[in-house]
C-alpha cells in the first residue's frame, strides 16, 4: 500500500495555493490525499460554543477549515481520494506525527497573519527541519507553483545517502514528463589548501570536471531505471545555496536533501535547505537523509 500525501491547512487565503498544488501532486502519482488541520482548542463533541462572543466554537471553526480545503481539492480532481480530519494539539507536533505514515508532508509557506512571499512561517520551517518524511513547502511565484516551466531542479551533493534524493527527483520528472536539471555547485579552493597534482595549472578546470563526475556517479542508477526522463546536468561554480536559489526561478520544483541536525534549540536545517525554503521561486522538497 502506497502512503498518502498529507496536506496541512491553516484556513488562510494563501494556503489555497498549497491545496491546489497538493491535489495536483496526488493526481500525478495516483495517491490519496489526506487534509489535516491542527487545533489546540477544545474539540470535544458538545463543548460549549463561544456564542456569547458571536464566534463559532473551536470545533466548528476547525471542521469548517479542513472541510472547505478538502472540498476544494475534490472539485479540482474528483478522481483523487481526499479525506479530511481535525487533529488535536499544536500544528508542528500534529504534522510530524502524521509524517510517520505519509509519503510526503505538504505545507504552505505561511500561516494566518503572514505575508505571502516573505520569509517562511514557523510551522513550515519546524516541520521541514524535523522531516520524518519528505516535506514539500509550496512557495514561489505563480509560474513555479502552477508548473509552467516544464523543469525540475535537483541539487546533487557528494555524501552517501544522496541516492534517495536523486530517486525522488527522477520519479517527479517522470510523472510530470518534464526536464530534470541535476546541478552540483563547486568552488575552487585556495591554492594553499590543495595538493592535487592536476590543480597546479588551471585548478578551476579540475574542480569543474570533478563536479561533473559527481553528478554522473549520482544519477547513474536512476538514469537506467528511468530511461525516458530527459536529464540535463550542470556543474556550476558558486555556493550551492546561491546557485540553486537563482536557478529556482526557472523550475517548477526544487529538490534537496537534508540531514536532521540537532542544536541547542532543537532540530535545524543546513544552509542550503534553509536558504531555499526562505527564498526559492518555486515549491521546495526537502528529503531526509540518513544520519
FENSULCOR-V950475 format. One record per residue. N is the residue number from 1. PHI is phi in whole degrees, 0 to 359 (* if undefined). PSI is psi in radians with two decimals (* if undefined). D_LAST is the distance of its C-alpha to the last C-alpha in Angstrom with 1 decimal. Layout:
n=N phi=PHI psi=PSI d_last=D_LAST
n=N phi=PHI psi=PSI d_last=D_LAST
//
This chain:
n=1 phi=* psi=2.23 d_last=26.5
n=2 phi=277 psi=2.39 d_last=24.6
n=3 phi=288 psi=2.57 d_last=23.0
n=4 phi=284 psi=2.86 d_last=24.9
n=5 phi=276 psi=2.44 d_last=24.0
n=6 phi=244 psi=2.17 d_last=24.2
n=7 phi=249 psi=2.15 d_last=26.0
n=8 phi=269 psi=2.19 d_last=26.3
n=9 phi=245 psi=2.78 d_last=29.8
n=10 phi=225 psi=0.02 d_last=31.5
n=11 phi=86 psi=0.00 d_last=35.1
n=12 phi=278 psi=2.71 d_last=35.2
n=13 phi=297 psi=-0.67 d_last=37.1
n=14 phi=296 psi=-0.49 d_last=34.2
n=15 phi=291 psi=-0.29 d_last=32.0
n=16 phi=298 psi=-0.52 d_last=34.4
n=17 phi=296 psi=-0.66 d_last=32.8
n=18 phi=291 psi=-0.62 d_last=29.5
n=19 phi=299 psi=-0.86 d_last=31.6
n=20 phi=297 psi=-0.76 d_last=33.2
n=21 phi=296 psi=-0.74 d_last=30.0
n=22 phi=295 psi=-0.75 d_last=28.2
n=23 phi=287 psi=-0.53 d_last=31.2
n=24 phi=297 psi=-0.73 d_last=31.6
n=25 phi=295 psi=-0.74 d_last=28.0
n=26 phi=297 psi=-0.71 d_last=28.7
n=27 phi=295 psi=-0.69 d_last=32.0
n=28 phi=301 psi=-0.70 d_last=30.4
n=29 phi=258 psi=0.03 d_last=28.1
n=30 phi=64 psi=0.69 d_last=30.5
n=31 phi=247 psi=2.67 d_last=28.3
n=32 phi=287 psi=2.75 d_last=29.5
n=33 phi=239 psi=2.22 d_last=28.9
n=34 phi=250 psi=2.06 d_last=28.5
n=35 phi=260 psi=2.19 d_last=29.8
n=36 phi=230 psi=2.65 d_last=29.0
n=37 phi=224 psi=2.28 d_last=30.3
n=38 phi=259 psi=2.40 d_last=29.3
n=39 phi=222 psi=2.34 d_last=32.1
n=40 phi=267 psi=0.03 d_last=32.4
n=41 phi=280 psi=-3.08 d_last=36.1
n=42 phi=280 psi=1.90 d_last=38.3
n=43 phi=258 psi=0.19 d_last=37.8
n=44 phi=292 psi=2.49 d_last=40.1
n=45 phi=298 psi=2.27 d_last=42.9
n=46 phi=90 psi=0.01 d_last=46.0
n=47 phi=298 psi=2.54 d_last=44.5
n=48 phi=296 psi=2.16 d_last=47.1
n=49 phi=284 psi=2.79 d_last=46.9
n=50 phi=269 psi=0.92 d_last=47.4
n=51 phi=292 psi=-0.54 d_last=50.8
n=52 phi=295 psi=-0.39 d_last=52.5
n=53 phi=260 psi=0.05 d_last=50.3
n=54 phi=74 psi=0.36 d_last=50.8
n=55 phi=242 psi=2.62 d_last=47.1
n=56 phi=290 psi=2.83 d_last=45.6
n=57 phi=294 psi=2.83 d_last=43.7
n=58 phi=299 psi=-0.70 d_last=39.9
n=59 phi=296 psi=-0.79 d_last=39.6
n=60 phi=296 psi=-0.72 d_last=42.0
n=61 phi=296 psi=-0.80 d_last=40.2
n=62 phi=298 psi=-0.79 d_last=36.8
n=63 phi=294 psi=-0.62 d_last=38.2
n=64 phi=295 psi=-0.74 d_last=40.0
n=65 phi=298 psi=-0.87 d_last=36.9
n=66 phi=289 psi=-0.64 d_last=34.8
n=67 phi=288 psi=-0.62 d_last=37.8
n=68 phi=297 psi=-0.75 d_last=38.9
n=69 phi=295 psi=-0.76 d_last=35.6
n=70 phi=296 psi=-0.71 d_last=35.5
n=71 phi=293 psi=-0.65 d_last=39.1
n=72 phi=300 psi=-0.77 d_last=38.4
n=73 phi=296 psi=-0.74 d_last=35.7
n=74 phi=297 psi=-0.69 d_last=38.1
n=75 phi=294 psi=-0.62 d_last=40.9
n=76 phi=288 psi=-0.70 d_last=38.7
n=77 phi=222 psi=1.49 d_last=37.5
n=78 phi=301 psi=-0.43 d_last=39.7
n=79 phi=281 psi=-0.27 d_last=38.1
n=80 phi=280 psi=2.35 d_last=34.7
n=81 phi=282 psi=1.84 d_last=34.2
n=82 phi=249 psi=2.18 d_last=33.6
n=83 phi=239 psi=2.80 d_last=33.3
n=84 phi=222 psi=2.55 d_last=33.2
n=85 phi=204 psi=2.47 d_last=32.4
n=86 phi=269 psi=2.27 d_last=32.6
n=87 phi=249 psi=2.45 d_last=29.8
n=88 phi=282 psi=2.62 d_last=30.4
n=89 phi=106 psi=3.12 d_last=28.5
n=90 phi=286 psi=2.75 d_last=26.9
n=91 phi=298 psi=-0.75 d_last=25.5
n=92 phi=296 psi=-0.87 d_last=21.9
n=93 phi=298 psi=-0.76 d_last=21.7
n=94 phi=296 psi=-0.76 d_last=23.6
n=95 phi=292 psi=-0.71 d_last=21.6
n=96 phi=295 psi=-0.64 d_last=18.2
n=97 phi=296 psi=-0.73 d_last=20.0
n=98 phi=295 psi=-0.55 d_last=21.3
n=99 phi=297 psi=-0.38 d_last=18.0
n=100 phi=287 psi=-0.21 d_last=17.2
n=101 phi=231 psi=0.65 d_last=20.2
n=102 phi=230 psi=2.57 d_last=20.2
n=103 phi=288 psi=-0.54 d_last=19.7
n=104 phi=194 psi=2.60 d_last=19.1
n=105 phi=260 psi=2.33 d_last=20.1
n=106 phi=237 psi=2.31 d_last=22.7
n=107 phi=225 psi=2.84 d_last=24.3
n=108 phi=277 psi=3.12 d_last=26.9
n=109 phi=275 psi=-0.42 d_last=26.5
n=110 phi=215 psi=2.72 d_last=28.6
n=111 phi=267 psi=-2.97 d_last=30.2
n=112 phi=299 psi=2.34 d_last=33.9
n=113 phi=95 psi=-0.22 d_last=35.5
n=114 phi=276 psi=2.93 d_last=33.1
n=115 phi=250 psi=2.05 d_last=34.3
n=116 phi=301 psi=2.41 d_last=33.1
n=117 phi=96 psi=-0.19 d_last=31.8
n=118 phi=265 psi=-2.75 d_last=30.8
n=119 phi=295 psi=2.70 d_last=27.5
n=120 phi=297 psi=2.51 d_last=25.1
n=121 phi=291 psi=2.77 d_last=25.9
n=122 phi=294 psi=-0.65 d_last=24.0
n=123 phi=295 psi=-0.88 d_last=23.2
n=124 phi=299 psi=-0.70 d_last=21.7
n=125 phi=294 psi=-0.76 d_last=19.7
n=126 phi=294 psi=-0.70 d_last=18.4
n=127 phi=294 psi=-0.76 d_last=17.5
n=128 phi=296 psi=-0.60 d_last=15.7
n=129 phi=290 psi=-0.57 d_last=13.6
n=130 phi=270 psi=-0.55 d_last=12.5
n=131 phi=25 psi=1.39 d_last=12.5
n=132 phi=289 psi=-0.26 d_last=12.4
n=133 phi=208 psi=3.09 d_last=13.7
n=134 phi=306 psi=2.36 d_last=15.0
n=135 phi=241 psi=2.23 d_last=17.0
n=136 phi=243 psi=2.11 d_last=20.2
n=137 phi=257 psi=2.09 d_last=22.3
n=138 phi=275 psi=1.84 d_last=25.9
n=139 phi=215 psi=3.09 d_last=27.3
n=140 phi=110 psi=-2.97 d_last=29.4
n=141 phi=274 psi=3.05 d_last=32.9
n=142 phi=298 psi=-0.72 d_last=35.1
n=143 phi=297 psi=-0.73 d_last=34.8
n=144 phi=292 psi=-0.75 d_last=31.0
n=145 phi=290 psi=-0.64 d_last=30.9
n=146 phi=277 psi=-0.07 d_last=33.8
n=147 phi=71 psi=0.72 d_last=32.3
n=148 phi=270 psi=-0.17 d_last=35.3
n=149 phi=279 psi=-0.45 d_last=33.7
n=150 phi=66 psi=0.62 d_last=32.8
n=151 phi=208 psi=2.35 d_last=29.6
n=152 phi=245 psi=2.52 d_last=25.8
n=153 phi=242 psi=2.27 d_last=23.6
n=154 phi=235 psi=2.29 d_last=20.1
n=155 phi=275 psi=2.18 d_last=18.3
n=156 phi=257 psi=2.17 d_last=17.1
n=157 phi=243 psi=3.11 d_last=14.7
n=158 phi=265 psi=-0.52 d_last=14.1
n=159 phi=301 psi=2.66 d_last=10.5
n=160 phi=297 psi=2.59 d_last=9.7
n=161 phi=104 psi=-0.24 d_last=8.7
n=162 phi=294 psi=-0.29 d_last=11.3
n=163 phi=302 psi=-0.55 d_last=13.7
n=164 phi=294 psi=-0.60 d_last=13.0
n=165 phi=293 psi=-0.77 d_last=14.1
n=166 phi=296 psi=-0.75 d_last=17.1
n=167 phi=298 psi=-0.73 d_last=18.1
n=168 phi=300 psi=-0.77 d_last=18.2
n=169 phi=295 psi=-0.75 d_last=20.3
n=170 phi=295 psi=-0.68 d_last=22.7
n=171 phi=296 psi=-0.70 d_last=23.3
n=172 phi=295 psi=-0.80 d_last=24.2
n=173 phi=296 psi=-0.69 d_last=26.4
n=174 phi=294 psi=-0.77 d_last=28.1
n=175 phi=296 psi=-0.61 d_last=28.8
n=176 phi=269 psi=-0.17 d_last=30.3
n=177 phi=54 psi=0.92 d_last=32.0
n=178 phi=230 psi=3.02 d_last=31.1
n=179 phi=286 psi=2.49 d_last=30.1
n=180 phi=247 psi=2.06 d_last=26.4
n=181 phi=265 psi=2.00 d_last=25.8
n=182 phi=259 psi=2.00 d_last=22.9
n=183 phi=240 psi=2.29 d_last=22.7
n=184 phi=237 psi=2.10 d_last=21.0
n=185 phi=272 psi=2.45 d_last=22.1
n=186 phi=223 psi=2.75 d_last=23.1
n=187 phi=220 psi=2.41 d_last=25.0
n=188 phi=279 psi=2.07 d_last=27.2
n=189 phi=291 psi=2.82 d_last=26.5
n=190 phi=304 psi=2.62 d_last=29.6
n=191 phi=304 psi=-0.67 d_last=31.9
n=192 phi=282 psi=0.06 d_last=31.5
n=193 phi=247 psi=0.25 d_last=27.7
n=194 phi=222 psi=2.47 d_last=27.9
n=195 phi=234 psi=0.25 d_last=29.7
n=196 phi=287 psi=2.32 d_last=29.4
n=197 phi=299 psi=-0.48 d_last=33.0
n=198 phi=282 psi=-0.12 d_last=32.7
n=199 phi=269 psi=0.00 d_last=32.1
n=200 phi=295 psi=-0.74 d_last=35.6
n=201 phi=275 psi=-1.28 d_last=37.6
n=202 phi=237 psi=1.49 d_last=35.7
n=203 phi=301 psi=-0.59 d_last=32.1
n=204 phi=297 psi=-0.56 d_last=31.1
n=205 phi=293 psi=-0.68 d_last=32.1
n=206 phi=297 psi=-0.81 d_last=29.8
n=207 phi=290 psi=-0.57 d_last=26.7
n=208 phi=293 psi=-0.75 d_last=27.8
n=209 phi=296 psi=-0.69 d_last=28.2
n=210 phi=297 psi=-0.72 d_last=24.8
n=211 phi=297 psi=-0.70 d_last=23.2
n=212 phi=296 psi=-0.65 d_last=25.3
n=213 phi=293 psi=-0.66 d_last=24.0
n=214 phi=303 psi=-0.78 d_last=20.4
n=215 phi=296 psi=-0.83 d_last=21.4
n=216 phi=303 psi=-0.77 d_last=23.5
n=217 phi=292 psi=-0.68 d_last=20.9
n=218 phi=293 psi=-0.64 d_last=18.3
n=219 phi=264 psi=-0.09 d_last=21.0
n=220 phi=306 psi=-0.89 d_last=23.0
n=221 phi=295 psi=-0.72 d_last=21.9
n=222 phi=289 psi=-0.54 d_last=22.2
n=223 phi=299 psi=-0.73 d_last=25.5
n=224 phi=290 psi=-0.62 d_last=26.9
n=225 phi=283 psi=-0.42 d_last=25.6
n=226 phi=229 psi=1.22 d_last=27.1
n=227 phi=294 psi=-0.30 d_last=30.2
n=228 phi=274 psi=-0.19 d_last=31.8
n=229 phi=287 psi=2.28 d_last=29.3
n=230 phi=275 psi=1.87 d_last=30.8
n=231 phi=259 psi=2.37 d_last=28.2
n=232 phi=235 psi=2.12 d_last=28.8
n=233 phi=257 psi=2.49 d_last=26.7
n=234 phi=214 psi=2.13 d_last=27.0
n=235 phi=262 psi=1.96 d_last=25.9
n=236 phi=241 psi=2.29 d_last=26.7
n=237 phi=285 psi=2.33 d_last=27.3
n=238 phi=140 psi=3.13 d_last=25.9
n=239 phi=281 psi=2.55 d_last=22.8
n=240 phi=301 psi=-0.75 d_last=20.4
n=241 phi=300 psi=-0.81 d_last=20.9
n=242 phi=290 psi=-0.77 d_last=24.7
n=243 phi=299 psi=-0.83 d_last=25.0
n=244 phi=289 psi=-0.66 d_last=23.2
n=245 phi=298 psi=-0.75 d_last=24.9
n=246 phi=295 psi=-0.73 d_last=28.3
n=247 phi=286 psi=-0.27 d_last=27.7
n=248 phi=295 psi=-0.33 d_last=26.8
n=249 phi=294 psi=-0.32 d_last=30.5
n=250 phi=245 psi=0.38 d_last=31.3
n=251 phi=236 psi=2.75 d_last=28.5
n=252 phi=263 psi=-0.28 d_last=28.4
n=253 phi=197 psi=2.42 d_last=24.7
n=254 phi=241 psi=2.38 d_last=21.9
n=255 phi=236 psi=2.21 d_last=18.4
n=256 phi=222 psi=2.73 d_last=15.3
n=257 phi=264 psi=2.75 d_last=11.5
n=258 phi=207 psi=2.35 d_last=9.5
n=259 phi=276 psi=2.57 d_last=6.1
n=260 phi=280 psi=1.84 d_last=7.0
n=261 phi=255 psi=2.55 d_last=8.5
n=262 phi=241 psi=2.34 d_last=11.2
n=263 phi=237 psi=-2.95 d_last=14.6
n=264 phi=291 psi=-0.26 d_last=18.0
n=265 phi=253 psi=0.22 d_last=18.7
n=266 phi=103 psi=-2.87 d_last=15.7
n=267 phi=300 psi=2.53 d_last=12.9
n=268 phi=211 psi=2.83 d_last=13.5
n=269 phi=264 psi=2.78 d_last=13.0
n=270 phi=286 psi=3.00 d_last=13.1
n=271 phi=297 psi=-0.72 d_last=16.7
n=272 phi=296 psi=-0.92 d_last=17.0
n=273 phi=299 psi=-0.74 d_last=16.0
n=274 phi=297 psi=-0.77 d_last=18.0
n=275 phi=300 psi=-0.78 d_last=20.9
n=276 phi=293 psi=-0.70 d_last=21.2
n=277 phi=297 psi=-0.49 d_last=21.1
n=278 phi=271 psi=-0.54 d_last=23.9
n=279 phi=231 psi=-0.11 d_last=25.9
n=280 phi=297 psi=2.63 d_last=25.4
n=281 phi=266 psi=0.25 d_last=28.7
n=282 phi=209 psi=2.95 d_last=27.2
n=283 phi=304 psi=2.59 d_last=24.8
n=284 phi=239 psi=2.23 d_last=21.1
n=285 phi=253 psi=2.15 d_last=18.3
n=286 phi=254 psi=2.08 d_last=14.8
n=287 phi=255 psi=2.18 d_last=12.4
n=288 phi=291 psi=2.40 d_last=9.0
n=289 phi=250 psi=2.62 d_last=6.3
n=290 phi=295 psi=2.43 d_last=3.8
n=291 phi=268 psi=* d_last=0.0
//
